[in-house]
Structures are given as C-alpha cells and as structure tokens.
C-alpha cells in the first residue's frame, strides 16, 4: 500500500514540476537529497557500528551478566516461564533498546521471538510473552537515545542531546501504559 502511495506522490510531484516549469529545481532537489541521504546514512552506520560493537564487547564480559541480574526480577514479572536462551535474548534486547540502539535491538528481539515461539503451544497465535516483548519493543524504553541524538547532530542541531528528558518521559509512559494494558488484556482473554 505504501509503495503505491509513494509512487503516486512522486508522479504527482514530477507532473506538477513539469507543468509549472520547475523541472530544473526538481532535478537539483533530487541530487541534493541523494547527497544528504548518503551523508546521513554514513553517520547512522558509524554510530550503529560503534554501539553494536560495544554491545558485542559487553556480551563477552560480565557486564551483561550484572545487568541481567539487575533486570531479572522485572523480566521474571513481565515474562513468566522463560527458557535460558529467551531470557538472555530478551535481556540483551531490552538493554539495546535502553541504549537507544533500535538497529542492534531488532536482531536480538527476533532471536528472542524465535526462542519464545519454540515454547509456544499454539504456533499460529502469539503467546503472552511474545505480546509483552512486542509491547516493550514498541515502547522502546530508552536511557540514552543515541539514534535520535545522532540524527539531530547530523542535521546540525544546536543541542542534539536536549531530547533526552522528553524521550525518558515518553518512553517510560509508553512502557508503563503498554505493560498495564497488556497484562489486563492477558487476564481478560485467559478467563
């Protein structure tokens, strides 16, 4: 659906530029946009590589073990009856999200979902733990919103890190509301 929508927008823009004699401006805009996209992509790739590397190093050390122990009571409340692999992948996913590393969190979330699916009795229906993982990933509780800060920095923001407190408020509220609603819906549907 989005492919059709974007194609229509592009065709309308080109036709409008031709009818108004702005084809040269359209061409200039296309080349400027592609240059900006390449620069922006390189910035994000660099930051993603940095934080993914830090996460990999952390996973090879005791840091993840300590963070896992700190998060364990919360994870046990949110995700009852986890196997060890699912527990580790969910913990790593939550830590990556807390560091604002959506790109690094995604593969970990997929691994966690795969592990949760192995324990799922009804293979064509989401388990309670799968639903909770989706909610927590969507809320994306962040302590350090690195991706947002890097985007703001690459766009020459005067204060790229001024977004931190609003991100804390938004993600904490989203996580709390999401968890509460999910727990209520799980109780309602399990009656």
C-alpha positions as CSV (number, residue, x, y, z in Angstrom):
1,X,0.0,0.0,0.0
2,X,2.8,2.4,0.9
3,X,4.6,1.6,-2.4
4,X,1.5,2.7,-4.3
5,X,1.1,5.8,-2.1
6,X,4.7,7.0,-2.5
7,X,4.6,6.2,-6.2
8,X,1.6,8.4,-6.6
9,X,3.2,11.2,-4.6
10,X,6.3,11.0,-6.8
11,X,4.4,11.0,-10.1
12,X,2.2,14.0,-9.0
13,X,5.4,15.9,-7.9
14,X,7.1,15.3,-11.3
15,X,3.9,16.2,-13.3
16,X,3.4,19.4,-11.1
17,X,7.1,20.4,-11.6
18,X,6.8,19.9,-15.4
19,X,3.5,21.9,-15.6
20,X,5.0,24.8,-13.6
21,X,8.3,24.8,-15.4
22,X,10.2,23.8,-12.3
23,X,11.9,20.7,-13.7
24,X,15.4,22.1,-13.1
25,X,14.6,22.8,-9.4
26,X,13.2,19.2,-9.2
27,X,16.5,17.8,-10.6
28,X,18.6,19.9,-8.2
29,X,16.4,18.8,-5.3
30,X,16.8,15.1,-6.3
31,X,20.7,15.4,-6.4
32,X,20.8,17.4,-3.1
33,X,18.6,14.9,-1.4
34,X,20.7,11.9,-2.5
35,X,23.8,13.6,-1.3
36,X,22.2,14.3,2.1
37,X,20.9,10.7,2.3
38,X,24.4,9.3,1.8
39,X,25.9,11.6,4.4
40,X,23.1,10.8,6.9
41,X,23.4,7.1,6.2
42,X,27.1,7.1,6.9
43,X,26.6,8.9,10.1
44,X,24.0,6.4,11.3
45,X,26.1,3.4,10.1
46,X,29.0,4.7,12.1
47,X,27.0,5.2,15.3
48,X,25.3,1.9,14.9
49,X,28.6,0.1,14.4
50,X,30.0,1.8,17.5
51,X,27.1,0.8,19.7
52,X,26.7,-2.7,18.2
53,X,30.4,-3.2,18.9
54,X,30.0,-2.0,22.5
55,X,27.1,-4.4,22.9
56,X,29.1,-7.3,21.5
57,X,32.0,-6.5,23.8
58,X,29.6,-6.2,26.7
59,X,28.0,-9.6,25.8
60,X,31.5,-11.2,26.1
61,X,32.1,-9.7,29.5
62,X,30.5,-9.8,32.9
63,X,28.6,-6.5,32.3
64,X,25.7,-8.3,30.6
65,X,25.6,-10.7,33.5
66,X,25.4,-7.9,36.0
67,X,22.7,-6.1,34.0
68,X,20.8,-9.3,33.5
69,X,20.8,-9.9,37.3
70,X,19.6,-6.3,37.9
71,X,16.8,-6.7,35.3
72,X,16.0,-10.3,36.3
73,X,13.2,-9.5,38.8
74,X,11.5,-7.2,36.3
75,X,11.9,-9.7,33.5
76,X,10.5,-12.5,35.6
77,X,7.4,-10.5,36.4
78,X,6.8,-9.5,32.8
79,X,7.9,-12.8,31.2
80,X,7.0,-15.8,33.3
81,X,8.4,-19.3,32.4
82,X,11.2,-18.3,30.1
83,X,13.9,-20.6,28.9
84,X,17.5,-19.5,29.4
85,X,18.1,-18.5,25.7
86,X,14.9,-16.5,25.5
87,X,15.8,-14.8,28.9
88,X,19.2,-13.8,27.6
89,X,17.9,-12.5,24.2
90,X,15.1,-10.5,25.9
91,X,17.6,-9.0,28.4
92,X,20.0,-8.1,25.6
93,X,17.1,-6.7,23.5
94,X,15.9,-4.5,26.5
95,X,19.5,-3.3,27.1
96,X,20.0,-2.4,23.5
97,X,16.7,-0.5,23.5
98,X,17.7,1.3,26.7
99,X,20.8,2.5,24.9
100,X,18.7,3.7,22.0
101,X,20.0,1.1,19.6
102,X,16.9,0.1,17.7
103,X,19.1,-1.3,14.9
104,X,21.0,-3.5,17.3
105,X,17.9,-4.4,19.3
106,X,16.0,-5.7,16.3
107,X,18.1,-8.9,15.7
108,X,18.1,-9.6,19.4
109,X,14.3,-9.2,19.5
110,X,13.9,-11.6,16.5
111,X,16.1,-14.2,18.3
112,X,14.0,-13.8,21.4
113,X,10.8,-14.2,19.4
114,X,12.3,-17.4,17.8
115,X,13.0,-18.8,21.2
116,X,9.6,-17.8,22.5
117,X,8.0,-19.5,19.5
118,X,9.7,-22.8,20.4
119,X,7.9,-22.8,23.7
120,X,4.6,-21.6,22.2
121,X,1.9,-24.3,22.3
122,X,-0.3,-22.6,19.7
123,X,2.1,-21.9,16.9
124,X,-0.3,-19.7,14.9
125,X,-1.1,-17.5,18.0
126,X,1.1,-15.1,19.9
127,X,2.0,-16.3,23.4
128,X,1.6,-13.9,26.4
129,X,5.4,-13.5,26.5
130,X,5.5,-12.7,22.8
131,X,2.9,-10.0,23.2
132,X,4.8,-8.5,26.1
133,X,8.0,-8.4,24.1
134,X,6.3,-6.6,21.2
135,X,4.9,-4.0,23.6
136,X,8.3,-3.4,25.2
137,X,10.0,-3.1,21.9
138,X,7.3,-0.7,20.6
139,X,7.6,1.4,23.8
140,X,11.4,1.2,23.4
141,X,12.3,2.4,26.9
142,X,15.5,4.5,26.4
143,X,18.1,5.9,28.8
144,X,20.4,7.1,26.0
145,X,18.5,7.8,22.8
146,X,21.7,7.5,20.6
147,X,19.9,7.3,17.3
148,X,17.8,10.4,17.9
149,X,20.8,12.3,19.2
150,X,22.9,11.3,16.1
151,X,20.1,12.3,13.8
152,X,19.8,15.7,15.5
153,X,23.6,16.1,15.4
154,X,23.8,15.2,11.7
155,X,21.2,17.8,11.0
156,X,23.2,20.5,12.8
157,X,21.0,20.8,15.8
158,X,22.3,23.4,18.3
159,X,21.6,21.0,21.2
160,X,21.2,17.4,19.9
161,X,21.1,15.9,23.4
162,X,18.3,18.2,24.7
163,X,15.9,15.4,23.6
164,X,17.0,13.1,26.4
165,X,14.4,14.2,29.1
166,X,11.4,14.2,26.8
167,X,12.5,10.8,25.5
168,X,12.7,9.5,29.1
169,X,9.2,10.8,29.8
170,X,7.7,9.5,26.6
171,X,9.2,6.0,26.7
172,X,8.6,5.5,30.4
173,X,4.9,6.5,30.0
174,X,4.6,4.3,26.8
175,X,6.2,1.3,28.6
176,X,4.0,1.6,31.7
177,X,0.8,2.1,29.8
178,X,1.7,-0.7,27.4
179,X,2.6,-3.2,30.1
180,X,-0.5,-2.4,32.1
181,X,-2.8,-2.7,29.1
182,X,-1.1,-6.0,28.0
183,X,-1.4,-7.5,31.5
184,X,-5.1,-6.5,31.6
185,X,-5.8,-8.0,28.2
186,X,-3.9,-11.2,29.0
187,X,-6.1,-11.6,32.1
188,X,-9.3,-10.9,30.2
189,X,-8.5,-13.3,27.4
190,X,-7.3,-16.1,29.7
191,X,-10.6,-16.3,31.6
